[in-house]
Amino acid sequence: STFTNTSTRTFTPTFTPTNSFTGTLSPTPTSTNTATSTHTLTATPTQVTLPVTLGPVPPANSNQLAGVTLPVLQFQLSNPGNNTATLTSVTLTASGTGNFTTGLTTVNLYLDNNANGVVDGGDSLLGTATYSGGTVVINITTPISAGATKTLLITYNFSGSAPAGSYTANLTGATGTNATGAVQFSGLPMTGATVLIVTATSTPTNTYTSTATFTSTSTPTMTRT
């Protein structure tokens, strides 16, 4: 007998499981910050400027004896704004060879209603102050309507023992307000009159007086008999 080897191939299938994902995907919210610039316009009110000018009848320079009271500066304030402005103070600075502290008893500020340059019955006293340290500040509350002009007058009241010398009025500052805040002033500083205080001197005067004198004279008379 004869044996024949026969090779036989046998295929055995192998199953490999495959994992499959089954599910529901939920979206994850993502916040994104976006910068936005916002410009806000803020209106800034424009400050009103009040012009200061010399008055129509400014006082003149003069020589005076101590003890006199007289005007030294007349000035005008105009309000070009749209609302009322209020003058709250004026400042004068000493200028001259005189002694402003001992030579002046008071400095007066008047509202010169008739604008004639002298103090009379129609004027109003606004404030009074004295010099200290070379300046004098007169605090007041004087309204000036929109579009209006007011005339003011400064007087010096000299003491009876005012030292000889020159006293010049110098308006160097002012303050005021309106509805939008502080107001400004133009035209300062302003120089007024110079008063020269002089010392009185005595001058001898010779006066001749004529006096009539009557003298009685006896005259003999001859009579014939």
N, CA, C and O of each residue as an XYZ file, in Angstrom:
900
protein
N       0.854     -1.184      0.000
C       0.000      0.000      0.000
C       0.872      1.208      0.000
O       1.989      1.217      0.517
N       0.312      2.248     -0.610
C       1.085      3.494     -0.770
C       0.317      4.634     -0.073
O      -0.886      4.786     -0.288
N       1.002      5.429      0.755
C       0.382      6.566      1.482
C       0.831      7.870      0.852
O       2.013      8.095      0.593
N      -0.125      8.689      0.624
C       0.180     10.006      0.012
C      -0.224     11.071      0.980
O      -1.374     11.123      1.416
N       0.751     11.960      1.337
C       0.459     13.091      2.254
C      -0.187     14.217      1.460
O       0.366     14.720      0.482
N      -1.361     14.588      1.909
C      -2.075     15.704      1.231
C      -2.247     16.835      2.227
O      -2.770     16.655      3.327
N      -1.795     17.985      1.814
C      -1.885     19.199      2.673
C      -3.235     19.864      2.443
O      -3.611     20.192      1.318
N      -3.940     20.050      3.532
C      -5.262     20.697      3.430
C      -5.260     21.978      4.265
O      -4.953     21.946      5.456
N      -5.596     23.085      3.647
C      -5.658     24.420      4.337
C      -7.069     24.663      4.855
O      -8.061     24.565      4.132
N      -7.105     24.985      6.150
C      -8.402     25.245      6.766
C      -8.402     26.688      7.299
O      -7.482     27.055      8.030
N      -9.402     27.515      6.958
C      -9.533     28.935      7.382
C     -10.511     29.026      8.553
O     -11.682     28.656      8.455
N     -10.001     29.511      9.609
C     -10.858     29.698     10.792
C     -11.059     31.206     10.991
O     -10.105     31.914     11.312
N     -12.249     31.689     10.809
C     -12.477     33.180     10.953
C     -12.356     33.630     12.409
O     -12.801     32.945     13.330
N     -11.751     34.785     12.587
C     -11.578     35.379     13.929
C     -12.285     36.725     13.953
O     -12.043     37.573     13.094
N     -13.145     36.920     14.922
C     -13.912     38.164     15.015
C     -13.313     39.047     16.099
O     -13.207     38.650     17.260
N     -12.921     40.256     15.697
C     -12.366     41.238     16.641
C     -13.398     42.338     16.861
O     -13.747     43.058     15.926
N     -13.890     42.471     18.096
C     -14.944     43.514     18.335
C     -14.405     44.934     18.165
O     -13.279     45.242     18.556
N     -15.189     45.735     17.609
C     -14.845     47.156     17.402
C     -15.738     48.001     18.295
O     -16.964     47.901     18.233
N     -15.098     48.864     19.155
C     -15.868     49.739     20.044
C     -16.330     50.966     19.279
O     -15.510     51.709     18.741
N     -17.563     51.172     19.229
C     -18.127     52.358     18.571
C     -18.775     53.228     19.631
O     -19.524     52.744     20.479
N     -18.461     54.589     19.569
C     -19.015     55.545     20.549
C     -20.339     56.053     20.031
O     -20.447     56.616     18.941
N     -21.319     55.834     20.842
C     -22.635     56.365     20.500
C     -23.060     57.311     21.619
O     -23.146     56.903     22.777
N     -23.330     58.594     21.274
C     -23.716     59.564     22.302
C     -24.190     60.862     21.667
O     -24.284     60.998     20.447
N     -24.485     61.805     22.550
C     -24.952     63.116     22.090
C     -23.947     64.167     22.523
O     -23.645     64.281     23.711
N     -23.421     64.939     21.573
C     -22.457     65.999     21.867
C     -23.203     67.256     22.302
O     -24.077     67.748     21.588
N     -22.848     67.772     23.488
C     -23.472     69.012     23.990
C     -22.509     70.171     23.744
O     -21.340     70.089     24.121
N     -22.982     71.250     23.118
C     -22.078     72.393     22.866
C     -21.681     73.077     24.174
O     -22.505     73.244     25.074
N     -20.432     73.465     24.268
C     -19.923     74.181     25.436
C     -19.874     75.672     25.116
O     -19.161     76.075     24.197
N     -20.634     76.526     25.874
C     -20.636     77.975     25.551
C     -19.274     78.590     25.830
O     -18.634     78.290     26.837
N     -18.855     79.434     24.943
C     -17.589     80.153     25.076
C     -17.877     81.645     25.051
O     -18.459     82.140     24.086
N     -17.466     82.404     26.138
C     -17.717     83.851     26.206
C     -16.540     84.593     25.597
O     -15.380     84.279     25.865
N     -16.852     85.559     24.794
C     -15.830     86.373     24.144
C     -16.032     87.816     24.572
O     -17.099     88.381     24.334
N     -15.015     88.434     25.207
C     -15.097     89.827     25.662
C     -14.675     90.758     24.535
O     -13.569     90.659     24.005
N     -15.572     91.655     24.186
C     -15.282     92.625     23.133
C     -15.300     94.016     23.746
O     -16.330     94.440     24.271
N     -14.167     94.747     23.691
C     -14.067     96.092     24.279
C     -14.676     97.123     23.343
O     -14.355     97.175     22.156
N     -15.554     97.933     23.894
C     -16.187     98.993     23.111
C     -15.926    100.321     23.809
O     -16.315    100.493     24.964
N     -15.269    101.269     23.126
C     -14.984    102.573     23.727
C     -16.110    103.540     23.410
O     -16.553    103.661     22.268
N     -16.559    104.225     24.451
C     -17.634    105.202     24.293
C     -17.113    106.579     24.654
O     -16.594    106.762     25.755
N     -17.232    107.543     23.776
C     -16.768    108.911     24.000
C     -17.953    109.778     24.413
O     -18.945    109.883     23.691
N     -17.831    110.396     25.587
C     -18.876    111.290     26.079
C     -18.379    112.723     26.019
O     -17.364    113.054     26.632
N     -19.066    113.558     25.303
C     -18.683    114.964     25.157
C     -19.237    115.769     26.323
O     -20.437    115.746     26.594
N     -18.351    116.478     27.009
C     -18.757    117.322     28.131
C     -18.527    118.784     27.765
O     -17.415    119.168     27.406
N     -19.547    119.574     27.852
C     -19.432    120.990     27.499
C     -18.779    121.756     28.642
O     -19.211    121.654     29.790
N     -17.738    122.521     28.329
C     -17.060    123.361     29.319
C     -17.462    124.813     29.088
O     -17.208    125.361     28.016
N     -18.090    125.445     30.089
C     -18.528    126.835     29.879
C     -17.339    127.778     29.691
O     -16.293    127.613     30.318
N     -17.518    128.752     28.828
C     -16.471    129.737     28.568
C     -16.562    130.854     29.606
O     -17.633    131.412     29.843
N     -15.410    131.176     30.227
C     -15.405    132.240     31.226
C     -15.649    133.591     30.570
O     -15.125    133.880     29.494
N     -16.447    134.405     31.231
C     -16.749    135.739     30.740
C     -15.672    136.703     31.230
O     -15.260    136.646     32.389
N     -15.219    137.587     30.343
C     -14.226    138.597     30.696
C     -14.878    139.969     30.701
O     -15.435    140.403     29.693
N     -14.806    140.654     31.846
C     -15.380    141.990     31.981
C     -14.296    143.030     31.731
O     -13.311    143.068     32.468
N     -14.450    143.882     30.704
C     -13.459    144.931     30.464
C     -13.577    146.058     31.487
O     -14.677    146.485     31.839
N     -12.424    146.528     31.956
C     -12.351    147.656     32.889
C     -11.755    148.840     32.139
O     -10.666    148.731     31.575
N     -12.452    149.962     32.125
C     -11.980    151.153     31.408
C     -12.088    152.373     32.318
O     -12.848    152.372     33.287
N     -11.318    153.418     31.995
C     -11.419    154.675     32.737
C     -12.800    155.287     32.545
O     -13.405    155.157     31.481
N     -13.289    155.951     33.577
C     -14.587    156.590     33.503
C     -14.564    157.840     32.641
O     -13.495    158.290     32.228
N     -15.731    158.402     32.366
C     -15.812    159.574     31.484
C     -15.263    160.856     32.112
O     -14.899    161.787     31.394
N     -15.201    160.913     33.462
C     -14.691    162.119     34.134
C     -13.645    161.693     35.173
O     -13.909    161.767     36.373
N     -12.482    161.255     34.737
C     -11.470    160.779     35.694
C     -10.886    161.928     36.506
O     -10.629    162.994     35.948
N     -10.668    161.743     37.812
C     -10.075    162.798     38.646
C      -8.673    163.156     38.164
O      -7.929    162.304     37.678
N      -8.325    164.454     38.312
C      -7.008    164.942     37.876
C      -6.028    164.937     39.037
O      -6.427    164.903     40.201
N      -4.734    164.971     38.708
C      -3.698    165.110     39.734
C      -3.875    166.454     40.451
O      -4.345    167.423     39.856
N      -3.494    166.505     41.733
C      -3.666    167.762     42.472
C      -2.739    167.808     43.674
O      -2.266    166.777     44.150
N      -2.487    169.020     44.158
C      -1.755    169.254     45.401
C      -2.771    169.596     46.487
O      -3.655    170.428     46.285
N      -2.633    168.942     47.645
C      -3.624    169.117     48.704
C      -2.939    169.204     50.060
O      -1.802    168.764     50.236
N      -3.666    169.787     51.019
C      -3.240    169.756     52.410
C      -3.821    168.513     53.079
O      -4.814    167.960     52.607
N      -3.210    168.077     54.166
C      -3.696    166.919     54.909
C      -5.118    167.162     55.406
O      -5.521    168.301     55.641
N      -5.878    166.060     55.565
C      -7.235    166.163     56.076
C      -8.307    166.243     55.017
O      -9.488    166.349     55.349
N      -7.932    166.195     53.747
C      -8.899    166.332     52.670
C      -9.437    164.959     52.261
O      -8.758    163.948     52.438
N     -10.651    164.925     51.717
C     -11.238    163.723     51.111
C     -11.596    164.052     49.673
O     -12.298    165.031     49.418
N     -11.126    163.253     48.735
C     -11.371    163.562     47.333
C     -11.304    162.309     46.469
O     -10.674    161.326     46.860
N     -11.957    162.327     45.274
C     -11.906    161.195     44.346
C     -10.503    161.051     43.743
O      -9.818    162.039     43.477
N     -10.099    159.795     43.536
C      -8.784    159.544     42.945
C      -8.858    158.634     41.724
O      -7.900    158.571     40.953
N      -9.971    157.928     41.528
C     -10.089    157.039     40.371
C     -11.555    156.776     40.056
O     -12.334    156.383     40.924
N     -11.917    157.002     38.783
C     -13.234    156.656     38.285
C     -13.048    155.607     37.183
O     -12.274    155.815     36.248
N     -13.759    154.485     37.297
C     -13.624    153.446     36.272
C     -14.979    152.819     35.987
O     -15.915    152.933     36.778
N     -15.065    152.146     34.825
C     -16.306    151.521     34.403
C     -16.108    150.028     34.180
O     -15.052    149.593     33.722
N     -17.129    149.250     34.505
C     -17.151    147.804     34.285
C     -18.323    147.467     33.374
O     -19.456    147.875     33.630
N     -18.040    146.711     32.295
C     -19.099    146.292     31.374
C     -19.235    144.778     31.421
O     -18.246    144.062     31.576
N     -20.465    144.297     31.287
C     -20.736    142.865     31.310
C     -21.199    142.397     29.934
O     -22.357    142.610     29.575
N     -20.308    141.756     29.143
C     -20.689    141.294     27.804
C     -21.358    139.920     27.819
O     -21.721    139.409     26.760
N     -21.529    139.311     28.996
C     -22.081    137.962     29.085
C     -23.591    137.925     28.911
O     -24.247    138.947     28.714
N     -24.123    136.691     28.992
C     -25.560    136.485     28.822
C     -26.323    136.411     30.136
O     -27.546    136.273     30.141
N     -25.599    136.503     31.255
C     -26.276    136.503     32.549
C     -25.591    137.487     33.486
O     -24.520    138.008     33.174
N     -26.195    137.734     34.606
C     -25.702    138.734     35.545
C     -24.355    138.324     36.137
O     -24.161    137.172     36.525
N     -23.435    139.275     36.199
C     -22.145    139.079     36.873
C     -22.153    139.895     38.162
O     -22.737    140.977     38.226
N     -21.497    139.358     39.180
C     -21.449    140.041     40.471
C     -20.001    140.376     40.817
O     -19.155    139.487     40.920
N     -19.725    141.664     40.993
C     -18.396    142.112     41.419
C     -18.285    141.881     42.920
O     -19.116    142.365     43.688
N     -17.247    141.134     43.343
C     -17.129    140.769     44.762
C     -15.976    141.472     45.477
O     -15.974    141.516     46.707
N     -15.005    142.017     44.764
C     -13.930    142.763     45.427
C     -13.116    143.535     44.409
O     -13.073    143.194     43.227
N     -12.464    144.596     44.902
C     -11.463    145.326     44.113
C     -10.233    145.510     45.002
O     -10.341    145.643     46.221
N      -9.068    145.514     44.366
C      -7.802    145.639     45.092
C      -7.005    146.806     44.545
O      -6.854    146.949     43.332
N      -6.486    147.656     45.456
C      -5.601    148.746     45.085
C      -4.252    148.515     45.737
O      -4.162    147.975     46.840
N      -3.195    148.937     45.033
C      -1.829    148.786     45.530
C      -1.203    150.156     45.687
O      -1.307    151.005     44.801
N      -0.543    150.367     46.834
C       0.062    151.666     47.124
C       1.172    151.983     46.127
O       1.972    151.118     45.770
N       1.204    153.231     45.688
C       2.254    153.704     44.785
C       2.505    155.176     45.085
O       1.594    155.999     44.997
N       3.739    155.500     45.438
C       4.071    156.884     45.750
C       4.978    156.972     46.959
O       5.333    155.957     47.559
N       5.352    158.198     47.316
C       6.281    158.421     48.428
C       5.584    158.628     49.759
O       6.244    158.674     50.797
N       4.268    158.752     49.752
C       3.521    158.962     50.992
C       3.360    157.681     51.792
O       3.648    156.591     51.300
N       2.903    157.816     53.014
C       2.644    156.672     53.885
C       1.157    156.331     53.812
O       0.328    157.006     54.422
N       0.826    155.275     53.061
C      -0.576    154.952     52.824
C      -1.261    154.396     54.073
O      -2.484    154.465     54.191
N      -0.483    153.848     55.002
C      -1.078    153.262     56.203
C      -1.491    154.332     57.201
O      -2.592    154.282     57.750
N      -0.613    155.298     57.437
C      -0.917    156.361     58.399
C      -1.528    157.585     57.737
O      -2.221    158.365     58.390
N      -1.278    157.759     56.451
C      -1.770    158.954     55.772
C      -3.215    158.880     55.357
O      -3.864    159.914     55.198
N      -3.751    157.648     55.174
C      -5.133    157.477     54.731
C      -5.940    156.790     55.825
O      -5.572    155.715     56.300
N      -7.018    157.408     56.211
C      -7.869    156.782     57.229
C      -8.804    155.756     56.611
O      -9.030    154.700     57.202
N      -9.354    156.042     55.430
C     -10.228    155.090     54.737
C     -10.091    155.253     53.232
O      -9.723    156.313     52.726
N     -10.401    154.165     52.533
C     -10.545    154.171     51.080
C     -11.984    153.742     50.804
O     -12.413    152.673     51.238
N     -12.723    154.575     50.084
C     -14.152    154.322     49.852
C     -14.421    154.008     48.386
O     -13.790    154.571     47.491
N     -15.372    153.097     48.151
C     -15.790    152.759     46.793
C     -17.268    153.095     46.644
O     -18.112    152.595     47.389
N     -17.570    153.958     45.662
C     -18.939    154.398     45.420
C     -19.426    153.913     44.057
O     -18.641    153.720     43.128
N     -20.728    153.723     43.966
C     -21.374    153.543     42.682
C     -21.747    154.927     42.183
O     -22.651    155.568     42.719
N     -21.040    155.387     41.146
C     -21.224    156.741     40.617
C     -22.397    156.714     39.641
O     -22.215    156.608     38.429
N     -23.595    156.810     40.192
C     -24.801    156.592     39.390
C     -24.963    157.597     38.257
O     -25.462    157.249     37.187
N     -24.545    158.844     38.482
C     -24.669    159.835     37.410
C     -23.365    160.024     36.646
O     -23.291    160.868     35.752
N     -22.330    159.248     36.986
C     -21.060    159.217     36.246
C     -20.432    160.591     36.081
O     -19.850    160.888     35.038
N     -20.549    161.449     37.127
C     -19.989    162.793     37.008
C     -18.631    162.935     37.690
O     -18.041    164.015     37.664
N     -18.132    161.869     38.297
C     -16.779    161.900     38.847
C     -16.647    162.500     40.231
O     -15.531    162.632     40.734
N     -17.766    162.872     40.872
C     -17.723    163.406     42.231
C     -18.784    162.688     43.067
O     -19.758    162.156     42.533
N     -18.579    162.682     44.374
C     -19.550    162.054     45.269
C     -20.663    163.054     45.560
O     -20.410    164.141     46.080
N     -21.883    162.684     45.226
C     -23.025    163.554     45.503
C     -24.205    162.709     45.962
O     -24.065    161.511     46.208
N     -25.355    163.337     46.075
C     -26.508    162.666     46.646
C     -27.001    161.465     45.869
O     -27.670    160.605     46.442
N     -26.699    161.377     44.600
C     -27.192    160.258     43.798
C     -26.319    159.029     43.838
O     -26.653    158.021     43.216
N     -25.203    159.082     44.558
C     -24.253    157.966     44.572
C     -24.467    157.060     45.781
O     -25.015    157.478     46.801
N     -24.018    155.802     45.645
C     -24.189    154.816     46.712
C     -22.829    154.319     47.183
O     -21.976    153.958     46.372
N     -22.629    154.300     48.504
C     -21.395    153.765     49.070
C     -21.466    152.243     49.043
O     -22.371    151.648     49.628
N     -20.504    151.611     48.359
C     -20.496    150.158     48.232
C     -19.654    149.484     49.300
O     -20.011    148.417     49.797
N     -18.514    150.117     49.660
C     -17.637    149.488     50.633
C     -16.532    150.421     51.071
O     -16.216    151.396     50.388
N     -15.940    150.112     52.228
C     -14.867    150.900     52.820
C     -13.798    149.964     53.364
O     -14.112    148.903     53.904
N     -12.524    150.357     53.221
C     -11.418    149.547     53.760
C     -10.228    150.459     54.011
O     -10.272    151.651     53.707
N      -9.162    149.889     54.570
C      -7.935    150.639     54.840
C      -6.732    149.881     54.294
O      -6.764    148.662     54.125
N      -5.671    150.636     54.022
C      -4.441    150.029     53.520
C      -3.757    149.222     54.625
O      -3.720    149.628     55.787
N      -3.214    148.060     54.225
C      -2.431    147.228     55.135
C      -1.388    146.482     54.306
O      -1.722    145.731     53.390
N      -0.124    146.704     54.646
C       0.936    146.033     53.908
C       1.052    146.455     52.459
O       1.512    145.678     51.622
N       0.644    147.670     52.152
C       0.792    148.178     50.791
C      -0.379    147.915     49.874
O      -0.348    148.337     48.718
N      -1.425    147.226     50.346
C      -2.617    146.983     49.526
C      -3.875    147.232     50.345
O      -3.851    147.234     51.576
N      -4.966    147.440     49.633
C      -6.277    147.558     50.267
C      -7.261    146.766     49.417
O      -7.307    146.923     48.196
N      -8.051    145.911     50.073
C      -9.062    145.101     49.392
C     -10.436    145.520     49.906
O     -10.706    145.460     51.106
N     -11.290    145.939     48.996
C     -12.648    146.340     49.352
C     -13.595    145.228     48.910
O     -13.765    144.996     47.713
N     -14.206    144.547     49.864
C     -15.136    143.456     49.569
C     -16.552    144.000     49.415
O     -17.046    144.732     50.272
N     -17.193    143.633     48.314
C     -18.520    144.152     48.005
C     -19.362    143.049     47.371
O     -18.872    141.947     47.128
N     -20.619    143.351     47.109
C     -21.504    142.481     46.327
C     -22.318    143.381     45.415
O     -23.370    143.895     45.796
N     -21.812    143.561     44.207
C     -22.433    144.503     43.275
C     -22.781    143.792     41.974
O     -21.878    143.450     41.209
N     -24.067    143.558     41.699
C     -24.460    142.874     40.461
C     -24.390    143.811     39.258
O     -24.673    145.005     39.356
N     -24.002    143.231     38.120
C     -23.975    143.955     36.852
C     -24.766    143.117     35.850
O     -24.332    142.026     35.481
N     -25.897    143.602     35.414
C     -26.762    142.851     34.515
C     -26.082    142.594     33.171
O     -25.155    143.303     32.780
N     -26.561    141.567     32.477
C     -26.024    141.239     31.161
C     -26.168    142.432     30.220
O     -27.256    142.991     30.077
N     -25.068    142.817     29.581
C     -25.076    143.928     28.646
C     -25.006    145.301     29.281
O     -25.023    146.307     28.572
N     -24.928    145.367     30.608
C     -24.938    146.655     31.303
C     -23.519    147.129     31.613
O     -22.571    146.344     31.594
N     -23.390    148.430     31.899
C     -22.130    149.053     32.300
C     -22.373    149.865     33.564
O     -23.356    150.600     33.655
N     -21.479    149.732     34.540
C     -21.595    150.506     35.772
C     -20.327    151.327     35.980
O     -19.221    150.897     35.652
N     -20.523    152.525     36.536
C     -19.425    153.440     36.805
C     -19.147    153.465     38.302
O     -20.060    153.650     39.108
N     -17.881    153.278     38.669
C     -17.497    153.261     40.083
C     -16.467    154.343     40.359
O     -15.722    154.751     39.468
N     -16.435    154.804     41.610
C     -15.585    155.919     41.997
C     -14.885    155.591     43.312
O     -15.522    155.176     44.281
N     -13.574    155.781     43.333
C     -12.777    155.527     44.536
C     -12.339    156.865     45.113
O     -11.873    157.742     44.385
N     -12.494    157.018     46.438
C     -12.048    158.236     47.106
C     -11.035    157.891     48.183
O     -11.089    156.822     48.792
N     -10.099    158.829     48.410
C      -9.132    158.721     49.504
C      -9.526    159.723     50.586
O      -9.795    160.890     50.301
N      -9.556    159.246     51.833
C      -9.819    160.115     52.970
C      -8.505    160.272     53.737
O      -8.092    159.365     54.460
N      -7.849    161.431     53.575
C      -6.547    161.668     54.207
C      -6.737    162.095     55.658
O      -7.649    162.852     55.992
N      -5.854    161.590     56.503
C      -5.903    161.986     57.909
C      -5.387    163.415     58.056
O      -4.703    163.935     57.174
N      -5.723    164.038     59.177
C      -5.265    165.404     59.415
C      -3.768    165.504     59.592
O      -3.201    166.590     59.475
N      -3.110    164.372     59.878
C      -1.653    164.363     60.045
C      -0.964    163.549     58.953
O       0.117    163.003     59.171
N      -1.589    163.470     57.782
C      -1.008    162.690     56.686
C       0.383    163.205     56.330
O       0.557    164.403     56.105
N       1.382    162.310     56.274
C       2.730    162.746     55.913
C       2.764    163.310     54.496
O       2.028    162.862     53.615
N       3.621    164.288     54.296
C       3.779    164.863     52.960
C       4.321    163.795     52.022
O       5.104    162.938     52.433
N       3.905    163.847     50.769
C       4.365    162.889     49.770
C       3.300    162.669     48.717
O       2.228    163.274     48.757
N       3.610    161.793     47.772
C       2.683    161.511     46.672
C       1.893    160.242     46.964
O       2.423    159.273     47.507
N       0.618    160.268     46.594
C      -0.290    159.136     46.803
C      -1.013    158.877     45.478
O      -1.893    159.641     45.080
N      -0.630    157.786     44.799
C      -1.228    157.462     43.504
C      -2.165    156.271     43.653
O      -1.825    155.281     44.301
N      -3.335    156.371     43.055
C      -4.313    155.283     43.098
C      -4.024    154.295     41.977
O      -4.029    154.664     40.803
N      -3.772    153.033     42.337
C      -3.524    151.973     41.360
C      -4.501    150.826     41.585
O      -4.426    150.129     42.598
N      -5.415    150.633     40.641
C      -6.344    149.511     40.697
C      -5.647    148.307     40.062
O      -5.405    148.287     38.855
N      -5.329    147.312     40.878
C      -4.513    146.189     40.400
C      -5.247    144.861     40.313
O      -4.718    143.916     39.726
N      -6.443    144.755     40.874
C      -7.140    143.471     40.821
C      -8.613    143.595     41.120
O      -9.076    144.595     41.670
N      -9.348    142.552     40.745
C     -10.786    142.486     41.016
C     -11.214    141.028     40.957
O     -10.563    140.207     40.310
N     -12.314    140.708     41.635
C     -12.882    139.365     41.581
C     -14.381    139.472     41.356
O     -15.012    140.476     41.686
N     -14.933    138.402     40.781
C     -16.369    138.382     40.535
C     -16.825    137.009     40.080
O     -16.005    136.143     39.775
N     -18.133    136.811     40.034
C     -18.712    135.536     39.630
C     -19.936    135.763     38.751
O     -20.490    136.861     38.689
N     -20.343    134.686     38.070
C     -21.635    134.664     37.390
C     -22.165    133.226     37.452
O     -21.651    132.421     38.228
N     -23.166    132.895     36.663
C     -23.811    131.586     36.757
C     -22.884    130.431     36.393
O     -23.130    129.297     36.803
N     -21.820    130.697     35.629
C     -20.915    129.626     35.197
C     -19.656    129.539     36.049
O     -18.837    128.644     35.842
N     -19.486    130.450     37.001
C     -18.289    130.412     37.853
C     -17.639    131.770     37.963
O     -18.308    132.802     37.916
N     -16.324    131.758     38.110
C     -15.572    133.009     38.251
C     -15.486    133.738     36.917
O     -15.434    133.111     35.859
N     -15.473    135.068     36.978
C     -15.304    135.885     35.782
C     -13.891    136.464     35.772
O     -13.234    136.555     36.809
N     -13.445    136.849     34.596
C     -12.135    137.448     34.420
C     -12.289    138.947     34.155
O     -13.380    139.438     33.867
N     -11.148    139.667     34.263
C     -11.158    141.112     34.030
C     -10.001    141.480     33.108
O      -8.899    140.943     33.218
N     -10.279    142.398     32.208
C      -9.238    142.926     31.327
C      -9.081    144.416     31.584
O      -9.997    145.068     32.086
N      -7.908    144.954     31.236
C      -7.666    146.385     31.422
C      -6.977    146.728     32.726
O      -6.810    147.908     33.035
N      -6.572    145.737     33.500
C      -5.860    145.971     34.756
C      -4.394    145.592     34.614
O      -4.065    144.673     33.863
N      -3.498    146.293     35.331
C      -3.763    147.360     36.306
C      -4.154    148.683     35.644
O      -3.917    148.892     34.454
N      -4.755    149.565     36.435
C      -5.203    150.873     35.954
C      -4.744    151.933     36.954
O      -4.907    151.781     38.164
N      -4.164    153.015     36.415
C      -3.630    154.081     37.265
C      -4.576    155.271     37.283
O      -5.043    155.741     36.245
N      -4.842    155.743     38.494
C      -5.701    156.908     38.656
C      -4.900    158.170     38.928
O      -3.776    158.316     38.448
N      -5.479    159.077     39.695
C      -4.847    160.365     39.962
C      -3.767    160.240     41.036
O      -3.789    159.329     41.864
N      -2.819    161.186     40.998
C      -1.797    161.310     42.040
C      -2.089    162.554     42.867
O      -2.203    163.664     42.347
N      -2.208    162.331     44.172
C      -2.443    163.443     45.100
C      -1.134    163.715     45.833
O      -0.567    162.818     46.456
N      -0.661    164.947     45.758
C       0.558    165.344     46.451
C       0.160    166.108     47.711
O      -0.368    167.218     47.641
N       0.425    165.492     48.868
C       0.136    166.162     50.137
C       1.321    167.067     50.469
O       2.460    166.610     50.561
N       1.034    168.349     50.646
C       2.080    169.333     50.931
C       1.894    169.861     52.338
O       0.804    169.788     52.906
N       2.967    170.391     52.889
C       2.943    170.955     54.240
C       2.616    172.435     54.172
O       3.216    173.178     53.395
N       1.677    172.852     54.975
C       1.310    174.264     54.993
C       2.447    175.082     55.596
O       3.005    174.703     56.626
N       2.791    176.196     54.966
C       3.842    177.092     55.465
C       3.246    178.452     55.763
O       2.333    178.907     55.074
N       3.775    179.109     56.809
C       3.286    180.443     57.163
C       4.142    181.491     56.468
O       5.371    181.419     56.479
N       3.484    182.449     55.872
C       4.167    183.544     55.178
C       3.810    184.849     55.863
O       2.637    185.224     55.880
N       4.799    185.567     56.442
C       4.479    186.839     57.123
C       3.985    187.883     56.134
O       4.494    188.006     55.019
N       2.997    188.617     56.566
C       2.425    189.677     55.731
C       2.468    190.988     56.508
O       1.958    191.079     57.625
N       3.082    191.995     55.905
C       3.149    193.314     56.537
C       1.938    194.137     56.127
O       1.666    194.320     54.941
N       1.217    194.629     57.124
C       0.032    195.434     56.855
C       0.222    196.827     57.455
O       0.518    196.978     58.641
N       0.047    197.824     56.617
C       0.201    199.215     57.066
C      -1.183    199.826     57.271
O      -2.067    199.734     56.419
N      -1.333    200.456     58.441
C      -2.612    201.092     58.766
C      -2.395    202.588     58.972
O      -1.547    203.020     59.753
N      -3.184    203.346     58.249
C      -3.083    204.803     58.364
C      -4.062    205.297     59.431
O      -5.252    204.983     59.389
N      -3.530    206.098     60.416
C      -4.380    206.632     61.499
C      -4.312    208.163     61.485
O      -3.238    208.755     61.596
N      -5.461    208.773     61.347
C      -5.512    210.255     61.322
C      -5.435    210.792     62.747
O      -6.138    210.309     63.635
N      -4.554    211.824     62.971
C      -4.406    212.455     64.296
C      -4.751    213.934     64.175
O      -4.207    214.646     63.330
N      -5.648    214.377     65.018
C      -6.053    215.800     64.996
C      -5.341    216.531     66.141
O      -5.387    216.101     67.294
N      -4.672    217.665     65.792
C      -3.943    218.472     66.793
C      -4.597    219.855     66.899
O      -4.783    220.552     65.901
N      -4.940    220.232     68.138
C      -5.584    221.540     68.358
C      -4.495    222.614     68.485
O      -3.576    222.467     69.290
N      -4.594    223.706     67.685
C      -3.608    224.805     67.709
C      -4.306    226.118     68.115
O      -5.343    226.479     67.559
N      -3.717    226.822     69.093
C      -4.299    228.089     69.567
C      -3.694    229.247     68.774
O      -2.472    229.376     68.698
N      -4.550    230.092     68.180
C      -4.073    231.247     67.397
C      -4.598    232.534     68.056
O      -5.811    232.711     68.173
N      -3.687    233.445     68.494
C      -4.142    234.710     69.142
C      -4.893    235.602     68.143
O      -4.578    235.634     66.954
N      -5.885    236.315     68.659
C      -6.698    237.232     67.812
C      -6.591    238.649     68.404
O      -6.828    238.839     69.596
N      -6.226    239.667     67.552
C      -6.079    241.078     67.963
C      -7.410    241.793     67.741
O      -8.009    241.724     66.668
N      -7.852    242.486     68.801
C      -9.115    243.248     68.684
C      -8.800    244.734     68.986
O      -8.221    245.033     70.031
N      -9.172    245.661     68.089
C      -8.979    247.091     68.295
C     -10.093    247.655     69.167
O     -11.261    247.289     69.033
N      -9.696    248.560     70.068
C     -10.710    249.233     70.910
C     -10.580    250.734     70.743
O     -11.331    251.491     71.357
